[in-house]
Amino acid sequence: MSHIRWEEPLCGDSSNCFRIGTDSAGNAYIAVSGTEDHYITDTHDALRALIRDIKAGKADHLL
């Protein structure tokens, strides 16, 4: 498995924080901050689209 480079946590108005990571193969990862060993993975573009939809209010119930 490739080494995951995690970015700084992104936190909303509440205490929900998540982190995004990437590896050398171009995969992207997202995890709740503090539980980086339990993550989901997809392409960087797919996770970016998910985050944009959440920020646009299309999927706020997921967080």
C-alpha positions in Angstrom: 0.0 0.0 0.0 1.2 3.5 -0.8 2.0 6.0 2.0 -0.9 8.4 2.5 0.0 12.1 3.0 -2.8 13.6 5.1 -3.6 17.3 4.9 -4.5 19.4 7.9 -8.0 18.7 9.3 -11.0 20.6 7.8 -13.6 21.4 10.5 -17.2 22.6 10.1 -19.1 24.8 12.5 -19.4 21.9 14.9 -16.7 19.5 16.1 -16.9 17.4 12.9 -13.5 17.4 11.3 -12.2 15.4 8.4 -8.9 15.0 6.6 -8.1 14.5 3.0 -5.0 12.6 1.9 -3.3 11.5 -1.3 -0.8 8.9 -2.2 1.9 8.7 -4.9 -0.4 6.7 -7.2 -2.9 9.6 -7.4 -5.5 8.1 -5.2 -7.4 10.3 -2.7 -8.5 9.4 0.8 -11.0 10.9 3.2 -11.3 10.1 6.9 -12.8 11.6 10.1 -9.9 13.4 11.9 -8.4 11.1 14.5 -9.5 7.9 12.7 -7.2 8.0 9.7 -6.8 4.2 9.8 -10.5 3.9 8.8 -10.9 5.8 5.5 -12.7 5.7 2.2 -10.8 6.1 -1.0 -11.6 7.1 -4.6 -10.0 9.2 -7.3 -9.0 12.7 -6.3 -11.6 14.1 -8.7 -14.5 12.0 -7.2 -13.7 13.1 -3.7 -13.3 16.7 -4.8 -16.8 16.6 -6.4 -18.3 15.1 -3.2 -16.8 17.9 -1.1 -18.0 20.5 -3.5 -21.6 19.1 -3.4 -21.5 19.0 0.4 -20.3 22.7 0.5 -23.1 23.6 -1.9 -25.7 22.1 0.4 -26.5 19.2 -1.8 -25.4 16.5 0.6 -25.2 18.2 4.0 -27.1 15.3 5.6 -24.0 13.0 5.0 -22.0 14.9 7.6 
